[in-house]
Amino acid sequence: MSTTVFPTAPELVAFVQAEDPHAQHHLALLRQAEDWVRDAGRRGTLEACRLAARLERWRYQHLRERQGRWDSRDWQLADRLDELARQLAGRQPLPPRWTYQALASAQFDPAALNEALAALNPCTPLEKICQQARQITEANFSVDISKPGLVTGISAGEAGGLTGQGQLGAKQLRKRRMFMYAPLYLSSFCVNYCAYCGFRFPEPIERRHLTRGEARQEAEALRQLGFRHILLVTGDYPQLVSPHYLAEIASDLCQLGIHPGVEIAPLDTDGYETLVRAGVRSITLYQETYDLGRYEKYHPRGPKSSFLWRLEGLDRAAEAGMRRLGLGILLGLGEPQTELVQLMRHGVYLERRFPGRRIAFSLPRIHEAPSDFAIPHPVDDETFIRLYCALRIAFPRAELVLSTRERPELRDYLARVCITQMSAGSSTAPGGYTSPAEVTGLGKQFPVHDSRPAPEVFRSLEEAGFHLVWQID
């Protein structure tokens, strides 16, 4: 069965002929794609998927070469290539990717944007803002632990014991839930030159890359502590960190009863599909800064220098079937309020384009960096708290994530206010869970400021009245 496929507009063909040094080759690809899309027997085949991947590479090559000079023709060509690639691969139809445009469009402002931004006004008492964020969080993230069968794994008998009744009764026991996770660093090798990062290519550090067996040992150590959601983290080094390597490790984790997520360099759509098939449930991908000029300044070389490749990474992951999308900004690079507005718009855009997906936000903050990097926009503790509260006001049901970058007192405080997901006992060097003494001299991506052992963090949260959740929903 064939389908009607309109030929590419003549003005776009002329644009490619005028701007693309490989126009003859690329236009031949375009004609082949149009022919194959008309043939239902070809769509979704291995050959068609390979052709779709070639169109995707062309799309990003074109946008990278014209970075900062984009006009309407660039976006029309990008949309055309995206549409044809999706049809060839047999993926579901979607509205065009409009990620970059969403950052500047008020139509993607959260409904509570003004209220959220008021939380950043120093004239608004901090306690008032924290109380509002706490109330919103409790309304949306409290669970009745007297009910058996929760994804938390609590049994009816355990629930009865908590109520002091020995059996389930009419009395309900509601607690704020806190989702626990741990990062597992697989490789510190990286080809990027990010100005602020301890893993950057020119940094003179000792590096390590875990084998599949070593990664499994690290995961088993975390599983013994209770973790059932582990975030696989790597530097950007395609020769070592391939989708196949990550998929093998993710499959191993699933066999251990662990739900894996990834915080890795952006992949193409095929790469993300490989991870989804292996059992990966979530992705974390920070844009770092949404300001193109700053982005180019702080990412001068390496694959990460492509702004749109990174910006649209969550689109590709969601199109591949990833159910949970984590985004964020690196506090310290740009003016916080401006960056936060664009982060919020990105979140709204993803919610609208991919309804039903879980959105998570994180605000990692630069505390220390390589000696030649001065933090351009330092963020103090009060501003940090206000930024998280603003996110909670704008996104009442989003996960707000806090890592061990921050010191214990601040983490405990924010947990009571609005945080719903936390790491504990984290190591930011490969091998840090099974061989902590051996990784002392290894390079770390960032310093850990909450060095409490994981069980101590768990006890602290439980004593504060939290119900710990171990599996992603």
C-alpha positions in Angstrom: 0.0 0.0 0.0 1.4 3.4 -1.0 0.8 6.8 0.6 0.6 10.3 -0.9 4.0 12.1 -0.4 4.3 15.6 -1.8 7.6 16.4 -3.3 9.9 18.7 -1.5 9.1 22.3 -2.2 11.2 23.8 -5.1 12.4 26.7 -2.9 13.9 24.2 -0.4 15.6 22.3 -3.3 17.0 25.7 -4.5 18.1 26.5 -0.9 20.0 23.2 -0.7 21.6 23.8 -4.1 22.8 27.2 -3.0 24.0 26.5 0.6 25.0 22.8 0.7 28.5 21.9 -0.8 27.2 18.3 -1.0 23.9 19.3 -2.6 24.0 16.7 -5.4 24.5 13.8 -2.9 21.9 15.1 -0.4 19.2 15.8 -3.0 19.6 12.3 -4.2 19.0 11.1 -0.7 15.9 13.2 -0.5 14.5 11.8 -3.7 15.2 8.2 -2.6 13.5 8.9 0.8 10.4 10.3 -1.0 10.2 7.2 -3.2 10.6 4.8 -0.3 8.0 6.5 1.9 5.5 5.9 -0.9 6.0 2.2 -0.7 4.5 0.8 2.6 6.5 -2.4 2.1 9.7 -0.5 2.6 8.7 1.6 5.6 10.1 0.2 8.8 12.6 -2.2 7.2 16.2 -2.3 8.1 17.2 -0.5 4.9 14.6 2.2 5.4 15.8 2.8 9.0 19.3 3.2 7.8 18.2 5.7 5.3 16.2 7.5 8.0 19.4 7.7 10.1 21.3 9.2 7.2 18.6 11.9 6.9 18.9 12.6 10.6 22.7 13.0 10.3 22.2 15.4 7.4 19.7 17.4 9.4 22.1 18.0 12.2 25.1 18.5 10.0 23.2 21.2 8.2 22.0 22.9 11.4 25.5 22.7 12.9 27.2 24.3 9.9 24.7 27.2 10.0 24.6 27.5 13.8 23.6 31.0 14.8 22.5 31.9 11.3 19.3 29.9 11.1 16.4 31.3 9.2 13.0 30.0 8.1 14.4 27.9 5.3 16.7 26.0 7.7 13.8 25.0 9.9 11.7 24.1 6.9 14.4 21.8 5.6 14.9 20.3 9.1 11.2 19.6 9.5 11.1 18.0 6.0 14.0 15.7 6.8 12.6 14.9 10.3 9.2 14.0 8.8 10.6 11.7 6.1 13.0 10.0 8.6 10.1 9.3 11.0 7.9 7.8 8.1 10.8 5.7 6.9 11.5 4.3 10.3 7.8 3.6 10.9 7.6 5.8 13.9 4.4 7.5 15.1 3.5 10.9 13.5 4.3 13.9 15.7 4.2 17.7 15.4 7.4 19.2 14.0 10.3 19.6 16.4 10.0 23.2 17.6 12.4 23.0 20.5 14.6 26.0 19.8 11.7 28.2 18.9 9.9 27.3 22.1 12.6 28.9 24.2 11.6 32.3 23.0 7.9 31.8 22.7 5.5 33.0 25.4 3.0 30.4 24.3 5.1 27.8 26.2 5.1 29.8 29.4 3.7 27.8 32.4 0.3 28.9 33.5 1.8 29.8 36.9 4.9 31.6 35.4 4.3 35.0 37.0 3.6 33.4 40.4 6.7 31.3 40.0 8.9 34.3 39.1 7.6 36.2 42.1 9.3 33.5 44.2 12.6 34.8 42.9 11.9 38.4 44.1 14.1 39.0 47.2 11.2 41.2 48.6 9.0 38.1 48.9 9.8 36.4 52.2 11.7 33.2 51.7 9.7 31.3 54.3 6.4 32.3 52.5 7.7 30.9 49.2 9.0 27.7 50.9 5.7 27.1 52.6 3.8 27.4 49.3 6.2 25.0 47.6 5.9 22.6 50.6 2.1 22.6 50.4 2.1 22.0 46.6 4.6 19.1 47.1 2.7 17.5 49.9 -0.6 17.7 47.9 1.0 15.9 44.9 3.6 13.6 46.4 2.0 12.2 49.6 1.1 8.5 49.5 -1.1 6.3 51.6 1.2 3.6 52.9 -1.5 1.7 54.6 -2.5 0.4 51.1 -0.7 -2.7 49.9 0.5 -3.2 46.4 2.3 0.2 46.1 5.2 0.4 43.6 7.3 1.1 46.7 7.2 -2.6 47.6 5.7 -2.2 51.1 3.6 -5.2 52.1 0.3 -5.3 53.9 1.9 -6.7 57.0 4.5 -3.9 57.0 1.8 -1.3 56.5 -0.1 -2.8 59.4 3.0 -2.7 61.6 3.5 1.0 60.8 -0.1 1.8 61.8 0.4 0.0 65.1 -2.7 -2.0 64.5 -1.2 -5.3 63.4 -3.6 -5.4 60.5 -4.9 -2.9 58.0 -7.7 -0.8 59.3 -9.7 2.3 58.3 -6.9 4.6 59.6 -4.7 5.9 56.8 -1.0 6.7 57.1 0.1 9.3 54.6 3.7 10.3 54.1 5.7 12.3 51.6 7.4 10.0 49.3 11.1 10.4 48.3 12.4 8.5 45.3 16.0 7.4 45.8 18.6 6.8 43.1 22.4 6.5 42.7 24.7 7.5 39.8 27.0 4.8 38.4 29.9 6.4 36.6 31.0 4.1 33.8 33.7 6.1 32.1 35.6 9.3 32.7 37.0 9.5 29.2 35.7 12.5 27.2 36.5 14.3 24.0 34.8 17.5 24.8 36.4 20.8 26.0 33.7 22.0 28.4 35.3 24.9 30.3 33.8 24.0 33.7 34.0 20.2 33.7 36.5 18.0 35.6 36.2 15.4 32.8 37.1 17.8 29.9 39.6 16.4 27.4 42.6 18.6 28.2 42.3 18.1 31.9 45.4 16.2 33.2 43.5 13.5 35.2 43.8 9.8 35.5 40.8 8.2 33.7 39.1 4.9 33.9 36.6 3.0 31.8 34.6 0.1 33.4 34.2 -3.2 31.7 30.8 -4.8 31.6 31.7 -7.1 34.5 33.1 -4.2 36.6 29.9 -2.2 35.9 27.8 -5.2 37.1 29.9 -5.3 40.3 29.3 -1.6 40.9 25.5 -2.1 40.3 25.4 -5.1 42.7 27.1 -3.0 45.4 24.4 -0.4 45.0 21.6 -3.0 44.9 22.8 -4.3 48.2 22.3 -0.9 49.7 18.7 -0.9 48.5 18.9 1.1 45.3 16.7 -0.1 42.4 17.1 2.9 40.1 20.6 3.5 38.9 21.7 6.3 36.6 24.4 5.3 34.2 26.8 8.3 33.7 29.6 8.6 31.2 31.8 11.1 29.5 31.5 11.6 25.7 33.9 9.2 24.1 32.1 7.4 21.2 35.0 4.8 20.7 34.4 3.5 24.2 30.8 4.4 25.1 28.6 3.1 22.3 24.9 2.4 22.4 25.8 -1.3 22.3 28.0 -1.0 25.4 25.4 0.9 27.3 22.6 -1.5 26.2 24.6 -4.5 27.5 25.1 -2.9 30.9 21.5 -1.8 31.1 20.4 -5.4 30.3 22.6 -6.7 33.1 21.0 -4.2 35.5 17.5 -5.3 34.6 18.5 -8.9 35.4 19.5 -7.6 38.9 16.0 -6.1 39.3 17.3 -2.6 38.7 15.6 0.1 36.6 18.4 1.9 34.7 18.4 5.4 33.5 21.1 7.2 31.5 22.9 10.5 31.8 25.1 10.3 28.7 26.1 12.3 25.6 23.2 12.7 23.2 22.5 9.8 20.8 20.6 9.6 17.6 17.1 8.2 17.6 18.3 4.7 16.7 20.7 4.8 19.6 18.0 5.7 22.0 15.8 3.0 20.6 18.6 0.5 21.3 18.6 1.6 25.0 14.9 1.5 25.4 14.8 -2.1 24.1 17.5 -2.9 26.6 15.3 -1.7 29.5 16.4 1.9 30.0 13.5 3.9 31.4 14.7 7.4 31.9 17.1 10.0 30.5 18.7 13.0 32.1 20.2 15.5 29.7 21.1 19.0 30.9 21.3 21.8 28.3 23.7 23.6 30.7 22.8 27.0 29.3 20.1 28.0 26.9 21.9 31.1 25.7 23.5 30.2 22.3 26.4 32.6 22.7 27.3 31.4 26.2 26.9 27.8 25.1 29.4 28.3 22.3 31.8 30.0 24.6 31.8 27.3 27.3 31.7 24.4 24.8 34.3 25.4 22.2 35.3 22.0 20.9 34.0 18.4 20.7 30.6 17.0 19.8 29.0 18.9 22.6 29.6 22.2 20.8 26.6 21.4 18.6 23.8 23.4 20.5 20.8 21.9 18.7 22.1 18.3 18.8 22.0 18.6 22.6 18.9 20.7 22.8 16.8 18.2 20.8 18.3 15.1 22.5 15.2 14.8 24.7 12.9 14.9 21.7 14.8 12.1 20.0 14.8 10.0 23.3 11.1 10.5 23.7 10.4 9.6 20.1 12.4 6.4 20.7 10.1 5.5 23.6 11.8 6.9 26.7 9.2 7.4 29.3 10.9 9.8 31.8 12.6 13.0 30.6 15.0 14.9 32.9 16.2 18.3 32.0 18.1 21.1 33.8 20.5 24.0 33.7 24.0 24.3 35.2 23.7 27.1 37.7 26.6 29.5 37.4 26.9 29.8 33.6 24.0 32.2 32.9 21.7 34.7 34.6 19.5 32.5 36.7 16.1 33.9 36.1 16.5 34.1 32.3 17.8 30.5 32.2 15.0 29.3 34.4 12.3 30.8 32.2 13.8 29.0 29.2 14.1 25.8 31.2 10.4 26.1 32.1 9.4 26.7 28.4 11.4 23.6 27.4 9.5 21.6 30.0 6.1 22.8 28.8 7.1 22.1 25.2 8.0 18.5 26.1 4.8 18.0 28.1 2.7 19.2 25.1 4.6 17.3 22.4 4.9 14.1 24.5 1.8 13.9 26.7 1.9 11.2 29.4 5.7 11.4 29.8 7.1 12.1 33.3 9.1 15.3 33.5 11.9 15.8 36.0 14.0 19.0 36.7 17.4 19.4 38.3 19.4 22.5 39.1 23.1 21.3 39.4 25.2 24.2 40.8 28.9 24.8 40.1 30.9 25.0 43.3 34.3 24.1 42.0 35.8 23.9 38.5 39.1 23.7 36.8 41.5 26.4 37.9 41.2 28.5 34.7 37.4 28.8 34.9 35.8 31.6 36.9 32.1 31.1 37.6 30.4 34.0 35.7 27.1 34.0 37.6 27.5 32.4 41.1 24.3 31.4 42.8 24.0 31.7 46.5 22.0 29.4 48.8 18.9 31.6 49.0 18.6 32.1 45.3 19.2 28.3 44.9 16.2 27.6 47.2 14.0 30.1 45.4 14.8 28.6 42.0 13.6 25.2 43.2 10.5 26.7 44.7 9.7 28.5 41.5 9.9 25.2 39.6 7.6 23.6 42.1 5.0 26.4 41.7 5.2 26.2 37.9 5.2 22.3 37.7 3.3 20.9 40.7 3.7 17.3 39.6 7.2 17.3 38.2 10.0 15.4 39.9 12.5 17.8 41.4 15.9 16.2 41.7 18.8 17.0 44.1 22.2 15.4 43.9 25.1 15.2 46.4 26.7 18.3 44.9 25.0 20.1 47.8 25.9 19.9 51.5 23.8 17.8 53.9 22.0 20.7 55.7 20.8 22.3 52.5 19.7 18.9 51.0 17.7 18.1 54.2 16.1 21.5 54.1 15.1 21.3 50.4 13.8 17.8 50.9 11.3 19.1 53.4 10.3 21.9 51.0 10.0 20.5 47.5 12.5 17.9 46.4 11.0 14.5 45.4 14.1 12.6 44.2 17.5 12.4 45.8 20.8 10.5 45.4 22.8 9.3 48.4 26.3 8.0 49.0 27.3 9.0 45.5 30.7 8.4 43.8 31.5 10.5 40.8 34.5 8.4 39.6 34.2 5.0 37.9 34.7 2.1 40.3 34.0 4.2 43.4 31.5 1.9 45.0 33.5 -1.4 44.9 37.0 0.1 45.1 36.8 3.4 46.9 40.5 3.4 47.9 41.6 2.8 44.4 39.7 5.8 42.9 41.1 8.3 45.4 43.4 9.7 42.8 41.1 9.4 39.8 39.5 12.5 38.2 36.0 13.2 39.3 33.3 15.1 37.4 32.5 17.3 40.3 33.1 17.2 44.1 30.6 15.6 46.4 29.6 17.8 49.3 27.2 15.4 51.0 29.6 12.6 51.8 27.2 10.8 54.2 27.0 7.0 53.6 23.8 6.1 51.9 22.2 4.2 54.9 22.7 7.4 57.0 20.8 9.5 54.4 18.0 6.9 54.3 17.7 6.9 58.1 17.7 10.7 58.2 14.9 10.9 55.7 12.8 8.2 57.4 13.2 9.9 60.7 12.0 13.1 59.1 8.8 11.3 58.1 9.5 10.4 54.5 8.5 7.2 52.8 11.3 6.0 50.6 10.5 4.8 47.1 13.0 2.6 45.2 11.4 1.9 41.8 10.6 4.3 39.1 6.8 4.6 38.3 
